[in-house]
Amino acid sequence: MPVGTVASVKGIPQETLEELGAQIILGNTYHLYLRPGVETVRRMGGLHGFMAWPGAILTDSGGFQVFSLNELRKVTEEGVTFRSHLDGSAHFFSPESAMEAQIGLGADIIMAFDECTEYPADGERMRASMEMTARWAARSKKYFEEHKGEVPWFSTQEQQIPPRSATRNDNEGGKNSPTLHSGLRSSGRTNTSAPTQPASAPTQATPLLPNGGEVGHFQASWRSPGQPGAPPPHHAKTERAGDPGAVPTSAERTQALFGIIQGGMDRALRRESAERTIEIGFPGYAIGGLSVGEPRELTREIVESTLEHLPADKPRYLMGVGTPEEIVEYAKLGIDMMDCVLPTRAARHGLLFTSEGKISIKQARYAQDEGPLDASCGCRVCMRYSRAYLRHLYASSEVLAQVLNTIHNLSFYLDTMRRVRHSIQLEESSLSL
Ligand SMILES: [Zn+2]
């Protein structure tokens, strides 16, 4: 998932994200809560309407950013008091207010409020933190269940979603466009292609969204941008006996709230966290609290051991990783979703991922290099520009350098995941023979 911190993947317009085949992007609740504010986004129909993005969106709970503030925060059982990095003003996030903010922002997938345990931490601290995350997960779910009807695009109506066969975009270029929301089309602001279903194979457990559809196929009915107010909340409960983590049926179109597993670097605590979170019941589970300074080998060990305790039929999301090699490795272990600022942040610093490894475009050795950035990459940057030109743009601090570098890095990451999905599909089809 490309990271769009403040409802923007830095330097990249939404139409370019579509062209690159991004199916889902991530927004940061902490940043959006501070600016432009939840109510502003809600009035625009949620993030989809506000940023004119028809694909899927996931928001984090705000917890990770708040915990990164260190000097500016105070944690209690009730929640976290923190100061804005923008103007120093005081704010408070609790499981309830983090849910309220995420419901207002209106992403498709939202995250329970958790405490990201620092590294290193002793056993007592890791246990106390994990237990608080478990209590906060229960409070997050309770608030969500009581208020989910307040999402800007909530609906209890059966929606007419075109069948998959009719919505597939047989686009010659091989890149897949995400679903185009009917609201966007009806608003007349966009007139590109027909609604599409990503043709790439889903990963082992394709993220199931509240309509029982898949990421990229969900938002057939989001509100047209600019429509005033949110629809009145309906609290029509859908019978979901048996499985507390079951997704709502198609009669109840709302967000999917994922739980987060914590427990520091302790395998037993991770297991307990997984069991307690599963007991609360969510339609997807994230592994949080990793990539916080621990050695890579330890990250892998904890991911592997935690995965053993997570249901294989629900999406499994590893937060905040990684390099191209790591995302392939984690996908092989059974991770379905990942987000990382690395491709976009590295691009802005002139670090580019290629099929032959990472290169730093600022180096003088590229000043006369007429070749493409990556001869194996089909992105529009590699198809058109030379390394010499990209190096010149970077050396001249041109804005275009950041834009082109980011397009390539995102393309490289998205292609990597496309190959992962393809290999999973091949494996599955060979198993079914
Ligand atoms: Zn490229």
Residues whose N, C-alpha, C, O or C-beta is under 5 A from the ligand:
A	BS01	ZN	C377 C379 V381 C382 H408
